[in-house]
Amino acid sequence: MNKTFYIKTYGCQMNLLDSQLVAGILAEEGYELTDDPSQAGVIMVNTCAVREHAEQKALGRIRELLGHKKEDPAVKFVVIGCMAQRLGEELFKLSPGVDIVAGPDSYRKLPRLLGRLDHQPICSLASNKKEDYSKVVAQRKRGISAFVSVMRGCNNFCSFCIVPLVRGRERSRPPEEIAGEVRGIVAQGFKEVTLLGQNVNSYRWEGTDFPSLLWRLNEIEGLERIRFTTSHPKDLSPKLLEAIGGADKVCEHLHLPLQSGSNRILQRMNRGYTVEGYLRLVEEARQAIPDLALTTDIITGFPGEEEEDFQQTVEVMGEVGFDASFIFKYSPRPGTKASKFMDDVPPQVKAARLTTLIELQRRITSARNRKLVGTTQEVLVEKKGKLPGQLFGRTRTNKPVILPAKEGLMGKVLRLRIVRAKGWILFGKL
């Protein structure tokens, strides 16, 4: 059997980390990762189910990659991730040739499933309330920044969100295990970690909450920066703001999903906060951390969203002045509460509202970035830029910076003078 495997990943940072965990699990059993699907004996696609567009994109790629199996019937084809959990055996009908469908709690089983695979497809979707992939060594490509999961699953059940249905309920990892993983990552040469969880604010392990975890990781020698995502507004605490402002390695960036600027829509979304409460949090956060960068998620065209609701979202975006926003059109997710609502906002209206919000955010981002021209920013150099002679890094507030390439700067924290801002990008020099 050809024990070379290829994996294509769609979706969020958690999915990217899951692919690294899967690679680590397979590597323990003698499998070797390749970037070339034509050389692989096992082809895997790690899928996302958060939006319909993400599923369609993954299904298109699956059908494309199945061409390798037609050329070599010995190739084993595996679909994992959130869409795999949602669709289950239906994937065998949608994409004939798929051999294994495995949900997010089944990754430890993959070597065994591949070993017993005969002519019958296998579907492994059993949920495991305790699975946190403890002691699995993720196979990460060498770099500057690494993802580390602090918890899996979600208890919030926002009416639009499929995550609790495909990833299960919240379970946190022991802090000593997280700290050990981070120390190991630093020993490999990584300078920055991003802590992942569907709602890191609700992290709990015995007497340790998320701010306490941040302070603990802040003591790790050799670690330059700590980031995290994502925070739910209903659980944002003064203690967390104190950690962001006080722990020197924790970056001054907070991703705080708003989703809508209308209280009526927020209630339908089951978000657990009001616009007024959200704005108070923003004020408290900016008072506690003057240099804070604030980013958000927004859904447009949610069922029942009228023009007045949309205009309220426009007003809140203008009032807050987010540094960046991830804005999406609503699409129903089967099994969620919102899927039972009438999807009554016409597609053309959703598209127009999306365009309006994207353009508004572009103007806000450009204005905020222009204010940084002439300032000095601390930048961690991460990789080569897209153009020759350039390097790419990010400020502590997570803003991308392009700088002239020079020998020996990779992985260094530099103080750069910002000389130009163009859209989302800053340009700096030593």
N, C-alpha and C positions, 0 to 999 in steps of 0.2 A: 504493500500500500504506500502511495505517495503521501508522506506526512508533512508536506508543505501546505500552508494555509494562507489565504488572502481574506481580508475583512474590510468591507466598506461600511462606513458609519454615517447615519443620518440623525439629526435631532440635536438635543441640548448637550451641555457640558457633562451631565451625568452619563449620557450615552457614550460620549467619547471616553470617559473613564471606564465604563463597563467594557468597552472594546479592549482597553488595556488590561483589564482583569481577565477577560476571556483569553487574551493572548498569553497572559501569565499562566493560566490554568492549563492551556494546551502545551505551552513550552515545558512545563513540568513533566509532561507525558511524551516528550521527545519530538513534538511538532515544531516546525520552523516557519516564521512569518516571512511572507514575500509581498512586494508591492506590485507584482505582476500576476494577474489572475490566470493568464495562459499557462503559468508554470505551477499552479496550485493543484493539489489533490483534493483540497477542501476549500470551497468558496462560501463565505459567510456574508450576510447583509444584516447589519444591526439597524433596526427600524424605529421610527417615531410615530406616535398616534395622536399627538396633541392637536394637529389640524389636518383636515382632509387633504390639503395640498401636499403636506409632508408624506402622507400615505401614498398618494398617487405617484409622487416622485420616486419613492422607494420601490413601488411595484414596477414602475418603468425600468428601473435599474436592475431589478431582479430578473425581469424577462430578457433584458440585454445580456446579463451575465450568464443566464442559462444556456446561451449559445455555446459556451465552453463545454458544457456537459453534453451537448449534442455532438460536438467534435470528439469528446472523450467520455463515453458513458461511465467510466470508472470514477469520475469526479463526483464527490459528495457535496450536496448543496444544502446549506443551512440558513434558515431565517430566524433571527433572534430579536429581542427587544419588545417595545410596547405594542407595536402593530401585530407582532407575532402573538402576544398574549391576547390581544383583542379579537383577532380573526381566527386563531386556532386552526382547526382542520380545514376551514374554508380556504386557507392559503393553498392547499394542495389542488383545489379546483381552479383558483384564480391563476396559479402559476404551476402548471404541470411540470414535474421534474424536480421540485423541491423534495428533499429527503427528510429533513428534520425541521420542526418548528418548536422553538423553545422560548419560554417566557423569562422575565428578569430574575426569577428565583431558581432557575434550572441550570445555570451556567456551570456549576461544579460537575454536573452530570454529563457534560458534552463529550469528554473523552470516552466514557462508557457507552454513550449512545452511538458515537461514531464507530466504536468497536463492534457493536452487535448489529449494526445496520445490515439488513439483507435487502430483499426486494420490496419490503413493506415500509412505507413512510412512518415516521415516529413523531408523535406530538406530545410535548412535555410542558404542561402549563400549571402544575400544582404549585399553589402558593405556600411559602414558608415564612411564618411570622417572625422567625428568629434569624433568617438569613441576612447577614450583613457583609459577607465575604471576608470575614476575619481571617487573618493569616495568609490570604492570597496575595502574592507579590505581583503587582501590576507590572506589565512589560511596557515601559515607557521609552520612547525615543529620547536620546540625549538632547538636553535643552536647558533653558533657564527657568521656565515656569512649569509647575506640575499641579494636577488636580488631586485632591484628597477628599474622599467621602467621609463626612462626620455622621451622617444618618441616611436612611433610605425610607421611602414611602411618605405618605401625607395623611393627616387626619382632618383636613379642612373641608373637603367636599364642596368646593365652589361649584355652583350649578353648571358651569360651562366646562369643567376640567375633568379629564379622564384619568389623571394620574393615580388617584387612590384606587381606581378600579383595575389598573394594569400593574401598578407597583406596590399595592398593598398599604397597610397602615404604617405609621411612624415607628421606627426602631433606631435608637442611637447606638453608636459604637463606644466602647470604653475609652476614656480620655488617655489612659496610659498606652493603649494600642495606637491611637491616633498620633500621639507624641512620638512613639517609637517609629512609626512609618515616616513621619516628617524628618526625624533625625537620619533615617536611612536615605531619604531623598536628598537631603543636604550633603550627605557623604558621597553621593553620586555626582555632585556638582551643581545641583539645582539651587537657585537663589531665592525663588519665590514659590509659595503655595497658594492655591485657591481652594478654600474649604467649600464643599458642596453639600447641599441638602435642599429638599423642596421648600422647607421653611426652617432655616438654621436657628431662628429665634426660639423655636420650641425644643431645641436640643436639650436633653436631660440624661445624665447618668449618675444615679445615686445623688451625691451632694454637689455635682458639677453641672452648672448651666453653661450656655454658650459664651457669655462674657468671661466666665472663669476659665473656660477652655482657651480663649484668645490670650489671656494673660499668661497662661501656662506655656503656650506655644511661643509666646513673645520672648521667653527665656532661652530658646534653643540657639546655641552658638552656631554662627555661620549662615543662619537664615537671615535674608535681607528684608523680605516683604511678606505680609500676610494679607490676602484678600478673601472675600467670602461672597456667596450668593446662594439663595436669595432670601430676603427678609420679608415677612408678612407684616403689614402695618398694624394689625390688631395685636401683635405680640412684641412690637418694638418697645424696648425698655430704656429708661435713663441709664441703667447699668451698662447696656450695650453701647450707648453713645459715649459714656465715660471711657470705655475700653478703646473705642475708635480714636477718641481724642487724646488718650493718655498713653496707650501702649505704642512705643516708638516704631514697631515693625508693622503695625496694623495700618493699612492705607486709608486715606481720607476719602473713601468712596462708598456710597450706600446705594444699592439697587433696591428700590421700594416701589413695587408695582401698584399703580393707581387703578388701572383697568377702565374706570369711567369717572367723569366729573359730575355725574348725576346721582343723587341719593336714591332716587327711585330705581335706577338701573343697578346700583351697587347692592340694593336690597334683593333684587331679582337674582343677582349673581351670588348671593349668600357670602358676601365678603366680610361682614362682621365689623364694619366701620363706616363712618359718614365722611363726606367731603370735608366738613368742618373739623372733624377729628384728625383727618389726614393732614390738613393744612397746619393744625397745631403741632403735629409731629414734625413737619418740615421746619417750622419756626424754631422748635426746641432743638432740632438737630443742627441747624445752622448757627444757633446761638452757642451751642456746645462745641461745634467744630467749624470755625469761621471759613476755612478753606475747603469745606466739604463739596464734593461733586455728587450730584444726585441724578440717578437714571431711573427709568421706569418702564413698565409695560402698559399698553393700552389696547383695548379691543373696541373696534368700531362696528356698528351694525348689529349689536346684540339684539335678540328678539324684544320687540316693544320699544326700541330706541327711537324716539321722535326727534324732530329737528331741535326742539328746545333742549332735550337731553344732550344732543350732540354739541350744541352751542355752549352748554355748561362745561363740557369737556374742553372745548377750545379755550374758554375763559380760565379754567384751572391751569391748563398748560401754560398760558400766558402769564398767569400770576406766579406760578412756581418757578418757571424758567429752567426746566430740566436741562442738564448737560447733554443728554441723549435719551431717546425713547425707542423702544421696540414696539412697533404698531402693526396690528394684524386685523384683517377682516374676520368676523365671526364665522365659524363653520360648525354645524351641529356635530357632536360626538356621541355615537350610539351608547346608551346606558347611563348617560348623565341626565340630571334633572332638566337641564335646559333643552335637551333633545325633545322633550315633550311639549315645549313651548312652540307656538307657531313662529316659524322663521319668516317674519313678515316684513323685513327690510329688503327691498328689491336689490338685486346684485349691483345694478348700476349706481344706486344710492350708496351702498357700502363702498364701492370703488371710489366714488367721488369724495366721500368723507375721509377715506384712507388717504387720498391724494392731498386733501386739505391739511390733514394733521401732519403728514410727512413734510409738506412744504413749510408749515408753521415751525416744526422742530428744526428744520434746516436753517431757518432764519435765526431762531433762538441760539442754536449751537454756534453758528457763525459769529453772532454778536458776542457771545460769552468767550469764544476762543480769541477773538480780536483783542479783548481786554488783557489777554495774557502776553501779547506782543510787548517786548521790552522787559518782561519779568525773567527771573532766574528760576528754573524748575529742576527738581531732582529726577533724573531719568535713568531707568534700568534698561541697558541695551540688551535686546533679546535675540535679534537675528539680522540677517542681511535684508536690505530694502529690496523693493521690486526692481529698482533700476540699478545699474552698475554704479559703484562709488557711493552707495548709500547704506546706512544702517537704520534699523527700526528699533524703537524703544517706547516705553510708556511712562508717563508721569505717575506720581503717587495717586493722583486722582483719576488714573486710568485713561488719560488722553494719549492718543498715538502721536509719536514724534519721529520725524525723519531728520537724520543728521549725517554729515559727511563721514564716509568710512575712513577709518584709521586703524592701523595694526594694534592689536592688544586691547581693544575696547569692549569686545564681546563679553557679556556677563558683568560688566562694571556698572556701578552706580555713579553717574556723572552729574555735575551741575552745569546745566546748559542755559544759555540765554536764548529766549524765543525770539526769532527775528521775523517770522511770518506765520500767518494763519490762513489756511485755505480749506473752507468747509469744515470737515471733521478733523483735519490733519494740522498739526503744528510742525514748524520747521525750526530747528535749533542749531546752535554752534557752541563749541567749547568757549 
